[in-house]
Amino acid sequence: MSILELLEIKHPIFLAPMAGVSTPELTAEVSNQGALGALGLGANTPDSAKAQILHTQALTEHPFQVNFFCHQPEQLNPETAQQWIEYLGPQFAKFKAQPPKTLNCIYPSFLDNDDFLNVVLDTEPKAVSFHFGIPYPHQIQALKQAGIVTMVTATNLLEAQAIEAAGIDIIIAQGIEAGGHRGIFNKHIDAAIKTNDLVTLIRSHCLCPVVAAGGIMNGEQARNMLKLGASAVQLGTAFVQCKSSNASAAYRQALFSQSMTQISASLSGRPARGLFGAWHKFVDAPQRPNLPEYPYTYDIAKQLISIANQQQDTSYGAFWAGSNVAQIRALEAADLVNQLVLEMQLN
C-alpha cells in the first residue's frame, strides 16, 4: 500500500506539525487541498489538544496528523538551573527585569502518562506523529488497534531502525537543514546528516515508508527527494508565513528579511534551528554553562522573550526556520500546496 493510500491523501505533501505555530485553520486549509495537514500539540494540555483536534475536524473532512513530544522525562538539577538563571541575568538586566528564581517543566511528554493517548483515541485523527522519541509499546498497540497511522521523526539510521522495530508505520527523516527542534532521541547525539543523504541512508536499510523533512521549500526540491526514494515530503518553514498560522507579525517579517539560521540549544535545552538573533549573538558564548534539562530551559527563555517583546525588542524571539528560508514565498496555504503540486509535476 502506498503512503497516499495509507493516509487517504491525494498529494505526497505533509505540513510539518509546528507547536505554537500550527492552527486548526492552517491544518484544514492544507488538508482540504489533498495534502496532509498537521497540528503540533506538544505544547498543549490534554484538554486544549482535544479542543484543537475537534476544531480542525469541524473545518475539514480530510485526513490530518497530530503531533506530540516524546522526550524522556528528566529531573531538574538545581545547581545547573541556578547557574543558568545567573548566566541569563545580564540579558534580563537589559530590560530592567529580574530572572525567575525557579524553572518549571512547561511541556509534558507523551510518555508521562496516557492522557494524550486517550485524547487521540477519543478523537481518532487519521495519523499521529512523535518528536524526540518513540511511544511505549502499549501506546503504539492502542493506536494500531484504533486504526491510527503512526509516524516518528528520525535524524540518523539507528533511530530509524528503532522506529521500524517498534512497529511504527512511517519514518520522518529530518535532515540537518530543518527548522525548529531536532528530533534527536538523545540530546547529546546529533549525526547532523543532510536530508538527501538521510533519506538515501534510511531507504537502503529500512522497509518503512520514508518522508523527507528539512530544507524543502519548492516543488523541484520535493521532486528530488521523491527520486531518492522518499514516499512524501514535509514542509514547515514554507507555511509559517501563511495568514492562518499563529506566527506573530515580527516572526513573519523576519522570515522575509533574514536568511541566516543557526542551531542553538540555549532557548529550550534541546538543539533547534532558527533565524540568527540575540541568543546566538549574546548567549551561545564559549563560556556558556551547562543547560538545564528540557523543557525547563524553555521556561526562562519564554519569560525573557516576553519581557523583550513588551519593550519592542523581538530579537530574542524563537523564530524557528530552516536553512533555505531565503527561498520563502508569500503564498497562502491552499495556493502554496497547489503551487508545490504544479512544480513537482514539471520535468
C-alpha positions, 0 to 999 in steps of 0.5 A: 500500500502506498503512503497516499493510500495509507493516509487517504491523501491525494498529494505526497505533501505533509505540513510539518506539525509546528507547536505554537505555530500550527492552527486548526485553520492552517491544518484544514486549509492544507488538508482540504487541498489533498495534502496532509495537514498537521497540528503540533500539540506538544505544547498543549494540555490534554484538554486544549489538544482535544479542543484543537483536534475537534476544531480542525475536524469541524473545518475539514473532512480530510485526513490530518496528523497530530503531533506530540513530544516524546522526550524522556522525562528528566529531573531538574538539577538545581545547581545547573538551573541556578547557574543558568538563571545567573548566566541569563541575568545580564540579558534580563538586566537589559530590560530592567527585569529580574530572572525567575528564581525557579524553572518549571517543566512547561511541556509534558511528554507523551510518555508521562502518562496516557492522557494524550493517548486517550485524547487521540483515541477519543478523537481518532485523527487519521495519523499521529506523529512523535518528536524526540522519541518513540511511544511505549509499546502499549501506546503504539498497540492502542493506536494500531488497534484504533486504526491510527497511522503512526509516524516518528521523526528520525535524524540518523539510521539507528533511530530509524531502525528503532522506529521500524522495530517498534512497529511504527508505520512511517519514518520522518527523516529530518535532515540537518537543514530543518527548522525548529527542534531536532528530533534527536532521541538523545540530546547529546547525539546529533549525526547532523546528516543532510536530508538527501543523504538521510533519506538515501541512508534510511531507504537502503536499510529500512522497509518503512515508508520514508518522508523527507523533512528539512530544507524543502521549500519548492516543488523541484526540491520535493521532486528530488527527494521523491527520486531518492526514494522518499514516499512524501515530503514535509514542509514547515518553514514554507507555511509559517508565513501563511495568514492562518498560522499563529506566527506573530507579525515580527516572526513573519517579517523576519522570515522575509528579511533574514536568511541566516539560521543557526542551531542553538540549544540555549532557548529550550535545552534541546538543539533547534534551528532558527533565524540568527538573533540575540541568543546566538549573538549574546548567549551561545558564548564559549563560556556558556554553562551547562543547560538545564534539562528540557523543557525547563530551559524553555521556561526562562527563555519564554519569560525573557522573550516576553519581557523583550517583546513588551519593550519592542525588542523581538530579537530574542524571539524563537523564530524557528526556520530552516536553512533555505528560508531565503527561498520563502514565498508569500503564498497562502496555504491552499495556493502554496500546496497547489503551487508545490503540486504544479512544480513537482509535476514539471520535468 
